[in-house]
Amino acid sequence: MLSGRNTMLREVLDFFLDYDVKSLPETSKSTEDKKTEIKVKKQNFSNKADELLTELQKRMKEGKNKFFRMPKKQEHPLTKLSQILKVVFLK
């Protein structure tokens, strides 16, 4: 979501994300310490998101395999959905 070209969305999210750290006065934390803490939070979040996506892919694997093994000649009501999902999951 944040890797797209919508810079306004990125700026709005950056404002709200970790506002508690950003809003601390300079007397309690330096700007460099704030940046470091935010960087650590982002990395932790990214690691957790990777684990979650991996677990989701594992849980969906068997259904995905079954879905994509459907006969191609038979017009199945979900044929177009199958094609879309192939693009999404088989990148």
C-alpha angles and dihedrals in degrees: 000000000000094000094069129096097260099112093173091059090048092051093048093048091046089055094054100035112091092353088152090065096040093051096055113115119253089246092066099039134009121236090250092053090050091051091049093050092049091048090052091049091050092049092049090049091049092051092050091047091052091052091048094050091048091052091047091052091050091051092049097042100094094045091046092051092049092047094051093047092065114123112273097209094056111081102234120192089236097049095112091045089051091055092049092049091050089058091048099043102033099054 
